[in-house]
Amino acid sequence: MKNGKWEARIRRAGELAAAHPFASEGLRFYESLARFQKSLYSEVEAACGPSKMSRSPGTLRSEFDPFLLLPRFPAFLAVIEKIAPAPLSRAAHELGAKSGSQWREILARFWEEGLGSPVNLEPEETLLSWIFLQPYAEYLADHAAWTAPDDAPCVCPLCGSKPQVGALRPEGDGGKRSLICSLCGTEWAYRRIVCPACGEEDVRKLAVYSW
Ligand SMILES: [Zn+2]
C-alpha cells in the first residue's frame, strides 16, 4: 500500500493553506483533489492487485486500460465540478456532457502524447486528463519491477513524461539533485548543474530561487 504518500500530500496542502491564506484557494482545491486521487489509487490497486510487474524503462505509457478508467471518470468530473475554482468547474461540467467515446479519445490522446506536447486538446481537457490519470500512472510506477538506465535522462525514465519539480536532498557535505515525474511520480537522479529543459551548463546562467 502506498496510501501514505497521499496522506502526506493532503496533510501538507492543509498546513500550507492554513499558513498562507493568499494561496489557500488553490491549496484547498489540491487538498480535496488529493483525497479523490487517493481513493482512485486504492480502487485501481484493488482492481489490479498489489503485485509488481516487470516493466521496461520508457514503456509505462504503453499501458492504458479504458475499461478500468472510464467508469470512474464521471465521478471524477462531478467531484471537480464541486471543488474546483469556477473556470475549471465549468470545464468539468462541459466535459461531463460529452459521450463516453469522446472521453476515451481525450484520455487516450493525453496518455499517448503527454503533458506539454502538442496534444490537440483544449487546455482544460489536458489538465483534467492529467489529474485524473495521475493516480493510475502512479499505481503502475509503484508496481513496476524495473531497472533504471545508467544515464540521467531529462524526461522520466519510466514513462517518458517531463519532470514536474526538482529536489535537492542532502548527501555527504552537499546536496544531490533529482527530478520528479509530472505524471507517474517517479524520482530519478539528475546532474545538479545543468538545466533539464535546455541543457545549459553555465552556472552563471542558471537561476536559483530560494526562500
Ligand atoms: Zn513518469
Residues whose N, C-alpha, C, O or C-beta is under 5 A from the ligand:
A	BS01	ZN	C156 L158 C159 G160 S161 C181 L183 C184 G185 T186
